[in-house]
Amino acid sequence: MQTRFTVTTHGPGLYEFTDQVTSWVSGTGLLTLFVRHTSASLLIQENADPEVQTDLQNFFHRLVPPTTDPSMSYLTHTYEGPDDMPAHIKAAMMPVSLSIPVTNGALALGTWQGIYLFEHRNAPHHREIIAHLGT
């Protein structure tokens, strides 16, 4: 069983789409999610306190700043904007796919866990995530 989810982003940040996935899954099996982009990632992260998402975004921005930062002067892929190559680096550091058990039609997530697309680019995007539920 497969489907596609689209997450619309408005710049860098974590965008939760747990509800979309929850409403689609059924039965029992292993759900695989895969983001079809090289400048975004997928995460399972706390969804109770929004400060967690803010802190994660701030941490990765400090870890991999835009190419306008002097510490990034060694990068050569800069023609798509100062956020592009850093977005590729972040996507290389974080998962682009997730596996989540599904039991009796429910995601086996913990109490405070949510599924997020982590957008690394400044411009708005429509990010596509492929979902596959196998037995």
Secondary structure, 3 states (H helix, E strand, C coil): CEEEEEEEECCCEEEECHHHHHHHCCCCEEEEEEECCCCEEEEEEECCCHHHHHHHHHHHHHHCCCCCCHHHCCCCCCCCCCCHHHHHHHHHHCCCEEEEEEECCEECCCCCEEEEEEECCCCCEEEEEEEEEEC
